Amino acid sequence: MTTPILMPALSPTMTEGTITKWHKVEGDKVAAGDLLAEIETDKATMELEAVEEGILGTILKPESSEGIPVNEPIAIMLTDGEDASNLNTYVESYSPEVGEENQASADLVQPQMLPKPGSDSNKPQVDASLRIFASPLARRAASDAGIDLTNIAGSGPHGRVVKRDLEAIPTKTPQEDETVIGQSEISVPAVVSSKKMVPAPLKSTPGENFTEITHSNMRMVIADRLTKSSNQIPHFFLTIECEIERLLEMRKDLNNRAPEGEGSYKLSVNDFVVRAVALAIKKVPMVNVSWTDKAMRQLNNVDISIAVATEGGLITPIIRNADQKGLTEISIETKVLANKARDGKLTPEEYQGGSFTISNLGMYGVKEFSAIINQPQSCILAVGAGEKRAVVKKDTLSIATMMSCTLSVDHRAVDGALGAQYLQAFKSLIEDPLTMIL
């Protein structure tokens, strides 16, 4: 019995995915739990495992297939010993509209003929008999390269034009385009799409020298979320200076006492920051809130999101119930999550949610900065580098290691005085780190 493998919904917000790699080839035997493919979602690359045994009959969506809607077939499984001719029946019955009800109009391209300059005809003539099925990526690539899809033979299901069909076709130069426009009729696809249209790349003028890099799903989500946060949330910022001499001494002492070898750990300054942020929230719980149009939402758990830079962009894995965890547990969990984030292996449960975010650029030598709030949270703490500065203690000038921390606050949910109280609680913990382990 043929069984389609569908594009899964790997997170609540996922609407489409990109297949980055197939780990099985057509004809391979598959056992339940085997890794089939890697799928790029809006935030991470995740693994797709087989749920039952069988044989991978055919792959409908090859590697690098982009914008595949959730629940669209990407491959077909056969039961062991099943006649492979059943594949032909299934593939022939497969249409691009299956699982693509919302894209039917996007896949239908009706070329519209434009008359030559000087022609007596004032109205464009439409050849309604021409129906071209093309993937969104192929349409975009064809538009960018000035390729007419009418004459392309598609290699996808039911002759659907995909990106690889365009790669062997030479693109026209601007001079060639001008000649064509001036001498003959050209075909311009009139496309109706239910998806948000992506503008074509800007054409390079003679004096410009640049390379355009296509946005990844992750980068598009980051851009959308940060733009909304910046536009919708009335941010205000509070900065405080923390002396970390005692913290550095305690960190050095604890690391010297830590076991060596496999499974050992070394505490970082950021581990102390996470612990202090969580304990300060317990002292000033009204910063652990989320604004909604109907009511203020008081969050019961202290779940700390930690910003991690990856090759594809920023992601915020979460230390759940951080107020209930010691420095060692926070240190180990942070390192595990950061490594998974950089490898693109985080599960949705490991980065979705959170009640308060920390962004630390101190390791890059950044002295001070402010960050954009991670909606729907109300606060994000931007942590700068520790550096030696001249400070006055009891009317005496001395040198101390200071660290600047800036709190970005949603003014709808948290007022200035409350934000200041929270920073005071955080500062007292950082400057007296022994209180964090008692």
Summary of the structure (lengths in Angstrom):
residues: 438
radius of gyration: 28.3
end to end distance: 62.5
largest distance: 92.4
contacts: 1271
relative contact order: 0.11
helix: 32%
strand: 26%
